[in-house]
């Protein structure tokens, strides 16, 4: 089964900590064939709570299959404008 490094940014950190889910450089095992949207559900979030998924530092569609050793980061809607450009997801459709 794939082992990944999981992170969540900004407002999602608070939501996950309230659910007692670690979200900062956490090693996590996922089922083979897990997609980014499946991981979102696994950490008890809805797709509406996540605007962008980064896999290995690049914006990825929610349908992307997560592979062993991937670094996966979830970013919530409402990330301030300058960060959107710096992170590379200004006007990105996933």
C-alpha positions in Angstrom: 0.0 0.0 0.0 1.3 3.5 -0.8 2.8 5.6 2.0 2.5 9.3 1.5 3.4 12.5 3.3 0.2 14.5 4.1 -0.2 18.2 4.8 -3.1 20.7 5.0 -2.8 24.4 4.9 -4.5 27.4 6.5 -8.1 26.9 7.6 -8.0 23.2 7.0 -5.4 22.7 9.7 -7.9 24.0 12.4 -10.7 21.8 11.0 -8.5 18.7 11.0 -7.1 19.3 14.5 -10.6 19.7 15.8 -11.2 16.1 14.5 -7.9 15.0 16.0 -6.4 14.3 12.6 -2.7 15.2 12.2 -2.0 17.4 9.2 1.6 18.6 9.2 4.1 16.4 7.5 2.3 13.2 8.5 3.2 9.9 7.2 0.0 8.2 6.1 -0.8 4.8 4.4 -3.5 4.8 1.8 -5.2 2.1 -0.2 -3.8 1.2 -3.7 -5.7 3.3 -6.3 -6.7 6.1 -3.8 -7.5 9.3 -5.7 -7.0 12.8 -4.2 -10.7 13.1 -3.7 -10.7 9.8 -1.8 -8.0 11.2 0.5 -10.1 14.3 1.1 -12.9 12.0 2.4 -10.5 9.9 4.4 -9.5 12.9 6.4 -13.2 13.7 6.9 -13.4 16.8 4.7 -15.8 17.5 1.8 -14.6 18.4 -1.6 -16.1 21.8 -1.2 -13.7 22.5 1.7 -10.7 21.9 -0.5 -9.9 24.2 -3.5 -6.6 22.7 -4.6 -4.6 19.5 -4.1 -0.9 19.6 -4.6 0.8 16.4 -5.3 4.6 16.6 -5.2 4.4 20.4 -5.4 2.2 20.6 -8.4 -1.5 21.3 -8.7 -3.3 18.1 -9.4 -6.9 17.2 -10.3 -9.1 15.6 -7.6 -9.2 12.4 -9.8 -5.4 12.0 -9.6 -4.3 8.6 -8.2 -1.9 8.9 -5.3 1.3 6.9 -5.5 3.8 5.6 -3.1 6.1 8.4 -1.7 3.8 11.2 -3.0 3.7 14.4 -1.0 0.0 15.5 -0.8 -1.2 18.9 0.4 -4.7 20.2 0.7 -5.4 23.9 0.3 -8.8 25.5 1.3 -10.8 28.1 -0.6 -10.1 31.7 0.5 -6.3 31.5 0.3 -5.2 35.2 -0.2 -4.5 36.5 -3.7 -0.7 36.8 -3.7 -0.3 33.2 -2.4 -2.6 31.9 -5.1 -0.2 33.2 -7.7 3.0 32.1 -5.8 1.6 28.6 -5.3 0.6 28.3 -8.9 -3.2 27.9 -8.7 -4.6 31.2 -9.8 -7.8 30.4 -11.8 -7.0 26.6 -11.8 -9.9 24.3 -12.4 -9.6 20.9 -10.8 
